[in-house]
Amino acid sequence: MAEERIIKKYPNRRLYDTTQSCYITLNDVRDLVLAETPFKVIDRQSGEDITRSILLQIIMEQESGGYPLFSADILEQFIRNYSGATRKGFMEYMEQSVALFTQQQESMREQMHKVLAGTPMDAWLKVGEQNMQAWQKMQESILGSLQPKK
């Protein structure tokens, strides 16, 4: 596993990659994410870990582009679920959903490599079945966490 890279954010809003000894952009940080390179962004003055803030900035930049991932309705749901009793359940749901999506993408990649082992329709049916089972487990978990404790 690669060593975690430390990026320092200076008061002038510039980001400095201490491993490469150079200034970088948000797009460079995005590239680190895509390459699955472990990193942490530290505020130079306070020493605070501001990685989440930088990642949110990257998402905001991407969302302001031509093809946003999140609709206004989805963003409103995020805001509504930020407080109250549903926060924990919503967070678990989002984590499990993203993990499931990533797992299914990997499964599809593997299936595409095995196309000669069976028909393409067979691969799609298996993935669909796995999807349904995973979604059912996730739904049961979320509903269970929202039930009042006795």
N, C-alpha and C positions, 0 to 999 in steps of 0.2 A: 504494500500500500504506500502511496506517495505521501511524503511529509506535507503537513498542512502549511499552505502559503499564507503569509501575513501581509495584508494590504492595509496601509495606513491612510486615513482620510485627513487631509490638512484643512485648516480653517478657510483656505481659499477654494475649497470644494474639490480639490484635486486628489486623485487616488494614486498612492505610491506603492508599487509592488516591491517588497523588500527582497524577494528571491531574485527577481530579474534586475533589481536596482534601476527602475525606470518608472515614469508616470504612465498610468494606464487610463482607459476610458471605461464607462459603464459597459460598452460593447465588449471590451476585453474581459470584463468580469463575467458577462454573459457567456463568452466563449469558454471560460473556466468551468462554468456550470455545465455546459453542453459536453465538455470533455471529462466531466465527473472528477475534476481536480479539487481536492479538499482545500478550502481557504477560509480565512476569517478576516473581516474588516474591522479595524480598530480605529476609534476616534483618536487622533494624535494628541489632542489637548487633554481629554478626560480619561483616556485609556479604556473607555466603554466599548463593548462589542456591539457594533452597529450593522452586523451582517444582514439581519432581517430587513432593516431600513433600506439598505442598498438593493437587496433582492426585490423589495417592493417598488423601488424606483425603476428597476429594469422592467418589471411587469407593467408599470404605468406607461413607460415609453412604448412598449410593445402594444399596449391597449390603445394608445393614441394613434397608432398606425392605421392603415386602411382596412384591416380585417381583425377587429377585436375578438377575443375569445369569450369575454363575459358580456352578456347583454345587460341593459339597465335593470331588467327584472331580476336577473341572477345577483347582481350587485346589491340590490335592495334586500334580497333574501339573506345575503351575507350580513348586512347591517342589522337586520331584525334578529338574526341568530347570534349576534355578538354578545347579547346580554340575556339575562333571564335563565330559566331552568333548562332551556334547550341547548345552551352553549356547549356543554360537554358532549352531548349526543351528536350535535352537528359537527364538532371537531372530529370525533371518532368516525363519523360517516364520511367526512371529506378525506381523512387519511386512508380509510379502507377503500374508498372509491378510486383514489389516485393509485394506490397500491394494486388494486385489481386491474385498472386500466393498463398500468405498466406491465403487469404479469401477462395480461392477454396480448399485448403487443409482442412480448417476447415469445409467447406461445405461437402466435401467428408467424413470426419469423422462422421459428423452428419448423413449423408445419410446411412453410413454403420450401424449405430445404429438403423436406421429405416428400415432395409432391409425387415422386415416382413410386413411393411405397404404397400409395392408395389414391383414390380419386380426390380431386379438390373438394367435391361436395362432402365427402366423408370428413375431411379436415374441418370444414366450416361447421358441420353438425357437432363434432366433438367440442369445438371451442364454444359453441352456443350452449351446449349442455353444461360445460364448466362454468360459464357465465351465470347461468340460471342458478346453479348450486351455490356459487359464491355470493350472489346477490341475496339469495334466500337466507344464508347464514348471517350476512351483514345486517339484513333487515331485522332478523330475530335478535341480534345483539343490540341494535339501536333501540328497538322497542323495549327490550328488557332493561336497558339503562334508563329509560324514561319512566318506567313503572315506579310508583311510590314504594319505598322500602317499608316492610311490615315489621 
